[in-house]
């Protein structure tokens, strides 16, 4: 077992902030602690890296008794990301990223190579390594905070409500980033949140806590389908009634396969011609290998037609997208709750493979709430197989609201 917590308790002045907590975590799991304020979730997480010492119980990391370890050396083995990021303002991004490797006596050459790897991982230019935190946006700083926790190649990463202070768009982008890193690198994450949407999206298992006690430990789908009691039901909320049917579970099953796209090197005249042919006001932009790079709309072309020559000159590079293997429930929540009309769909290599529309997801919502449980086919699924005018329509993902 990678991480074992047995009969953990933390007592303050006779009151138990954490009461008989027991959890085994396999390597590579994404565990989310969730609960109301004062539920003990952050206290429990901080006992793992000895930021707090337990009053009772034991913790083992890869078979080693954490309570017998040197707490300073232990913390160098465990990545830690907090809400206010914690970057050192007087240090460059390079020095911030390599704090722990330096403490571990890595050579300067090895530290610099690691810093380059990390900055590439967050898709920022290498010259950002010599900038200071104040020269980066809040979202960029938070990404640096995440990869800093990975810089010394720690297998266990603790995250304490890391995205709570960010705007919704930046928050969703960072959630995708962290989930992708966790899956790609095989890291084990323990993540504290008060946001059920975040827990449902990220976790392999969710630990629900109340008044220091574990109330339920289960996968996101199990939590939604079989909440342990009224407290868990209230935490989930009545608005999360959407539950994917066994036959419709991923975005790839309901997406349209022929999203309209263009490459950056094409002229604005060619872009307008394609828009006219397809009867759309926006085109997704991909490179020659099909990797999604952004979008261009008719307003951008109209405004810049006399000064720009190519799509690359006017395109917007920030575009909201989902992976074809994303769970339908997560995509429903993003599009319907936030008002997106449609969202590009990409594969694991970020290549554009389709588009999912608000209309198709409304069908899923309808079936989930009022549909016939014996239905073996789905209107959205059938519709995705056909070619229609609505299927071709592409709008600005993440910008247009309905």
Secondary structure as the mmCIF struct_conf table of DSSP 4:
data_model
#
loop_
_struct_conf.conf_type_id
_struct_conf.id
_struct_conf.beg_label_comp_id
_struct_conf.beg_label_asym_id
_struct_conf.beg_label_seq_id
_struct_conf.end_label_comp_id
_struct_conf.end_label_asym_id
_struct_conf.end_label_seq_id
STRN STRN1 UNK A 3 UNK A 12
TURN_TY1_P TURN_TY1_P1 UNK A 13 UNK A 14
STRN STRN2 UNK A 15 UNK A 25
TURN_TY1_P TURN_TY1_P2 UNK A 27 UNK A 28
STRN STRN3 UNK A 30 UNK A 35
BEND BEND1 UNK A 36 UNK A 36
TURN_TY1_P TURN_TY1_P3 UNK A 37 UNK A 38
BEND BEND2 UNK A 39 UNK A 40
HELX_RH_AL_P HELX_RH_AL_P1 UNK A 41 UNK A 48
TURN_TY1_P TURN_TY1_P4 UNK A 49 UNK A 50
BEND BEND3 UNK A 51 UNK A 52
BEND BEND4 UNK A 55 UNK A 55
STRN STRN4 UNK A 56 UNK A 61
TURN_TY1_P TURN_TY1_P5 UNK A 62 UNK A 63
STRN STRN5 UNK A 64 UNK A 65
HELX_RH_3T_P HELX_RH_3T_P1 UNK A 66 UNK A 68
BEND BEND5 UNK A 69 UNK A 69
HELX_RH_AL_P HELX_RH_AL_P2 UNK A 71 UNK A 77
STRN STRN6 UNK A 78 UNK A 82
TURN_TY1_P TURN_TY1_P6 UNK A 83 UNK A 84
TURN_TY1_P TURN_TY1_P7 UNK A 89 UNK A 90
BEND BEND6 UNK A 91 UNK A 91
STRN STRN7 UNK A 92 UNK A 92
HELX_RH_AL_P HELX_RH_AL_P3 UNK A 93 UNK A 97
TURN_TY1_P TURN_TY1_P8 UNK A 98 UNK A 98
HELX_RH_AL_P HELX_RH_AL_P4 UNK A 99 UNK A 103
TURN_TY1_P TURN_TY1_P9 UNK A 104 UNK A 105
HELX_RH_AL_P HELX_RH_AL_P5 UNK A 108 UNK A 121
TURN_TY1_P TURN_TY1_P10 UNK A 122 UNK A 123
HELX_RH_3T_P HELX_RH_3T_P2 UNK A 126 UNK A 130
BEND BEND7 UNK A 131 UNK A 131
STRN STRN8 UNK A 132 UNK A 132
HELX_RH_3T_P HELX_RH_3T_P3 UNK A 133 UNK A 135
BEND BEND8 UNK A 136 UNK A 136
HELX_RH_AL_P HELX_RH_AL_P6 UNK A 138 UNK A 148
TURN_TY1_P TURN_TY1_P11 UNK A 149 UNK A 152
BEND BEND9 UNK A 155 UNK A 155
STRN STRN9 UNK A 156 UNK A 160
BEND BEND10 UNK A 161 UNK A 161
TURN_TY1_P TURN_TY1_P12 UNK A 162 UNK A 165
BEND BEND11 UNK A 166 UNK A 166
HELX_RH_AL_P HELX_RH_AL_P7 UNK A 168 UNK A 185
TURN_TY1_P TURN_TY1_P13 UNK A 186 UNK A 186
STRN STRN10 UNK A 188 UNK A 193
BEND BEND12 UNK A 194 UNK A 194
HELX_RH_AL_P HELX_RH_AL_P8 UNK A 196 UNK A 202
BEND BEND13 UNK A 204 UNK A 204
STRN STRN11 UNK A 205 UNK A 210
TURN_TY1_P TURN_TY1_P14 UNK A 211 UNK A 212
STRN STRN12 UNK A 213 UNK A 218
HELX_RH_AL_P HELX_RH_AL_P9 UNK A 220 UNK A 225
BEND BEND14 UNK A 226 UNK A 226
BEND BEND15 UNK A 228 UNK A 229
HELX_RH_AL_P HELX_RH_AL_P10 UNK A 230 UNK A 236
TURN_TY1_P TURN_TY1_P15 UNK A 238 UNK A 239
TURN_TY1_P TURN_TY1_P16 UNK A 246 UNK A 247
STRN STRN13 UNK A 250 UNK A 250
HELX_RH_3T_P HELX_RH_3T_P4 UNK A 251 UNK A 253
TURN_TY1_P TURN_TY1_P17 UNK A 254 UNK A 254
STRN STRN14 UNK A 256 UNK A 256
BEND BEND16 UNK A 257 UNK A 257
STRN STRN15 UNK A 261 UNK A 263
TURN_TY1_P TURN_TY1_P18 UNK A 264 UNK A 265
BEND BEND17 UNK A 266 UNK A 266
STRN STRN16 UNK A 267 UNK A 267
HELX_RH_AL_P HELX_RH_AL_P11 UNK A 268 UNK A 278
TURN_TY1_P TURN_TY1_P19 UNK A 279 UNK A 279
BEND BEND18 UNK A 281 UNK A 281
STRN STRN17 UNK A 282 UNK A 286
TURN_TY1_P TURN_TY1_P20 UNK A 288 UNK A 289
STRN STRN18 UNK A 291 UNK A 291
STRN STRN19 UNK A 292 UNK A 297
HELX_RH_AL_P HELX_RH_AL_P12 UNK A 298 UNK A 304
TURN_TY1_P TURN_TY1_P21 UNK A 305 UNK A 307
STRN STRN20 UNK A 310 UNK A 310
HELX_RH_AL_P HELX_RH_AL_P13 UNK A 311 UNK A 314
STRN STRN21 UNK A 316 UNK A 316
STRN STRN22 UNK A 321 UNK A 323
TURN_TY1_P TURN_TY1_P22 UNK A 324 UNK A 325
BEND BEND19 UNK A 326 UNK A 326
STRN STRN23 UNK A 327 UNK A 327
HELX_RH_AL_P HELX_RH_AL_P14 UNK A 328 UNK A 338
TURN_TY1_P TURN_TY1_P23 UNK A 339 UNK A 339
STRN STRN24 UNK A 340 UNK A 340
BEND BEND20 UNK A 341 UNK A 341
STRN STRN25 UNK A 342 UNK A 346
TURN_TY1_P TURN_TY1_P24 UNK A 348 UNK A 349
STRN STRN26 UNK A 351 UNK A 351
STRN STRN27 UNK A 352 UNK A 357
HELX_RH_AL_P HELX_RH_AL_P15 UNK A 358 UNK A 370
BEND BEND21 UNK A 371 UNK A 371
TURN_TY1_P TURN_TY1_P25 UNK A 373 UNK A 374
BEND BEND22 UNK A 377 UNK A 377
HELX_RH_AL_P HELX_RH_AL_P16 UNK A 379 UNK A 384
TURN_TY1_P TURN_TY1_P26 UNK A 385 UNK A 385
BEND BEND23 UNK A 386 UNK A 386
HELX_RH_AL_P HELX_RH_AL_P17 UNK A 389 UNK A 392
TURN_TY1_P TURN_TY1_P27 UNK A 397 UNK A 399
STRN STRN28 UNK A 401 UNK A 401
#
